[in-house]
Amino acid sequence: MTAETIIQSLASGLLMGLLYGLIAVGLALIFGLMDVVNFAHGEFLMIAMYASFFLFAYFALDPLLSAPLVAAALFVFGAVVYLLVVRFAVRAKANTGMVQIFSTFGLAVLMRGVAQYFFTPDYRSIPHSWLGGKTISIGGIYLPQPQLVGALIAIAAFAGLYFFIHRTDFGRALEATREDAGAVALVGIDKNKVFALGWGLGAALVGLAGAVMSIFFYVFPDVGASFATIAYVTVALGGFGSVFGAFAGGIVVGLVEATTTLILPPSLKTVGIYGVYLLVVFIRPRGLFGSI
């Protein structure tokens, strides 16, 4: 094992970690806003990847060009999911937590089943995208262009989210609603509107990640499951409700995954991720950047 091999692996892990962070940020945003875990988060990613694939297949639209369209479509989808499903689940008068869990979990099962019915379980891929299969050399370290561009998009998206939350009126309303949903109603803020837009924003972020990942990853009905598991661990590692923690947690997960593959067989790459997560649970149960 040479120094070049270690640096190469860590660089690849950093790029994937930034994408993991982008996937997890939307999940953290929704939880921080409503204390609801979206168990259909992986299926949101799957839908985004299918949307990107079909836009390429039928309109020859490269995933980089279709990414804003996919993000916009997922924004609408996320808002609709809140209005038609989650809004009623959070009103449950008994066993509220279980109702919320099973409503989003049931939505995940439904979305996966619909995808299998209409799209079949076949694996699909985008064969000729602008970045597919291309690499760039930086100081002798070869980086896949899709992951590199995806990492840059993730950084830009996080910077935009940070600006949106801290520098816009709606962002302030979002923060105020998260702090006290009852009090904001007294000043004329419609919490249902804020929640719907928050769900839309969280879904748009995972939609952006799905469009990028469709460049270099197979698209199939169960594709979201493995990434959803990593997203849950990332959010818990960074701290539930912390947007910055989710993004930082994604970087940690990517680096740990890369380090694990240097020591253990690739099939055991998740061992390191869950090992670090358990360590954090024992030492700092609220996560690295969490406040709950």
N, C-alpha and C positions, 0 to 999 in steps of 0.2 A: 504494500500500500504506500504510494508516493504522496508527497505534498500536493502535487498537481491533481491527483485523484480526489483527495479530500476537499480541495478548494472547488473542484468541478462539481462534486456532489453537494456541497453546502450551497453553492450558487444556484443549482437547480432546485434545491430545497427551499431557498429563499423566494424564488419566483413562484413556486407552487404555494408556498405559505401565504404570499400576498393574495393569491386567488382564493385560498381557503378563507382568508380574512374577509374578502369581498362577499363570499357566500354567507359567512357567519354574521356580518354586520347587520343585514336585514333582519335576521332572527333576533339579534340582540335589541335592535330598535323596537321591534314589536313587543318583546317581553318587557323592556324598560317602560314602554308606554302603557301597557295594559296588564302586565303580570300574566300573560297568556303565552304558553309555548306552542308554536305552530308546528304540529307534527306532520303537516303536509309540506313543509319547507323543501324537502328533497324533491317532491313532485312538482313544485313550482320551478325548480331547476330543470327537471325533465321536460316540462312543457316549453320552457324557453329554448332548450336545445332542439326540440322538435320544430319549433317555430323557425329557428335559424336554418335548420336543415331544409325545410320545405320552401322557405324563401329562396334558398340557393337552388334547389331542385327545379322549381317551377318558374322562377324569375331571374335565375343566374345572378342573384344578389349575394355578393361576398359577405361572410359573417361580420366583418368589420363595418360594412355599410349598413347591414341590417340590425346591428346592435342597438342603435337608438330606437328603431321601430319595435324591436322585441322588448326593450325596457319599457317603452310606452304602453305596449299591449299588456305587459305584466302589471304595470301600475293600475290599469283599469281592472284587470282580473283580481288583483289583491284587494282593491276597494270594494268590488262586487262580493268577494268572499266574505269580507267583514259585514257588509250590509245584509247579505242573505243567510249567513251561517253564524258567524261569531257574535254578531250583535244580539242574537236571541239566546245564544249559549251563555253569555255572561249575565243574562237576566234571570237565570235559574235561581230559584229560591232555596233549593236543597241540593246538596252535593255539587256545588258550583264548580269546584275544581275538576271533578270527574266528568261533568258534563262538557267542560271546555276541552279536556283531553280527548274524550271520545268523539267530539264533534270534528276536531281537526284530524284525528287519527282516521275516522271514518271517511273524511274527505280525501285523505291520502289513498286509502284503499280504493275508493271510487275512481279517483283520477288514474290510478295505475291500471285498474281493470278496463276503463274506457280506452286508455292508450293501447293496451294489449289487444282489445277487440278491433279497434279501427286501424292501428298501425302494425299489428302482429308483433310477436316477440323478437323479430329479426333485428340483427345489429345493422345499423346504418352509419355511414360516415360521409364527410364532405371531401371528395378526392382531390380537387384542384382549387384550393383557395389561394389567396395572395401569399399567405405566410406558411401554408402547410408544408412540412418537411424541410423548411429552410432553417439554417443556423447562422449565427454571427460569432466571430472570434474576437474576444477582448483579452489581450495579454496571454494568448494561448489557451484561454478557457472558452469552450464552445457552448453557447447558449441557444436553445431553440427559440426562434423568433416568435412563434405563437405565445409561448409562456412569457417571453420578455415583454411583448406588447401588452399581453394580459396583465402583467404586473404593473406596467405604467398606467394602464386604464384603472386598475384597482387603486393606485395611489391618487390618481386624479379624482376618482369617484369619492374616495374618503375625504379628500380636501374639499370637494364640493359639498359633501354632506356636512362637514364641520362648519363651513361657511353658512350653509342653509340653516342649521340649527341655532347658531350663535349670532347671526347677523341679519336675519329676516324676521318680520313680524310673525309669520306662521311658525317659524322655528321657535320663537319665544312662546307662542301659544302651545306648541308641542311640549316644550319643557314645563310650562305651567300646568298643563293637563296631566302630565306625568307626576308632578308633585302633588297635586290635589285636584282631582277631576270634579269634585263637588263645588269647590270654591270658584273655579273658572266659570261655572254656569251663572254665578251671581254678577259677573261682569259682561255677560252677553256672549260668551264663547260657547258654541255648540260642540259639545264633546264628541258626539257621534260623527260630526264632520271631521273633526281632528283625528279621531280614531281611524276613520275610513281613509283619509289621506295618509296617515301613518302606515297603515297596512299596504296602501298602494306604493308608498315610497320603499318600504321594506321589500316588496315583491319586485319592484323595478330594479333594485340593486342585485338581487339574485338572478333576474332576467338578463342583466348586463353580463354577469358572470357566466350564465348558461350560453349566451351567444359566443363569448370568447372560447369557452371550453369545447364547443361544437367543432372548432377548427381542428383539434388534435385528439379528441376523445370520441369513442363510439357512442351513438345515440340509440337507446333502447328503453323499454318501459321501466326497467328497474334501475336505471342509471343513477337516479337521485338518492337511492337508499344508502349507498356507501358514503356519498358526500354529505348526506344529512347527518349521519352518525358522527362524522368528523366535525361538522358544524356545531352539533350539540356539545361535543367535548370542547371545542374551541371557545364557545360562549361561556361554558362553565369554567374553563381554565382562565379566561380573561376576566370573568366576573359577570354574573347575570345582570343585565340591564345596562352594562357599560359598553357603549359603541366603540370607544377607543380600545377598551380591553379586548373586545372581539377581534379587532383588527390586529392588535399586538399578539393576541393569542394565536391567530392564524400564522403569523410569522414564526412563533415558537414551535407550533405543530409542524410546519414545513421543515424547519431545521432539524427537529428531533427525528422526523421521519427519514430525512436524508442521512442523518448520523446512524440511525438504526440499520439502514440498508448496507452501511459499510461494515457492520459487525455481524449482522444476522442475515439469513437468506431473505430475498425480497418478499417472499410470501408472509414473512413475520414482521413487516415494516410497521404495522400498527401497534406492535407490542410496546415499543418505546413511547408512543403517544399516550397510551393508556397508563403506562407506568409513571410518566411525568404527571399526568392528571391525578392519579391516586396520591402521588407525593404532595401535590398542591392541596388536595382535599384534606389530607392529614395535618399539613402545616398551616394552611390558610384557607379554610373552608369556603369563604366568600369569593375566592378567586384572586388573581393577581391584582386586579384593579377594581374589584367590586366593592360596593359599600353596604351590601345587605347580608 
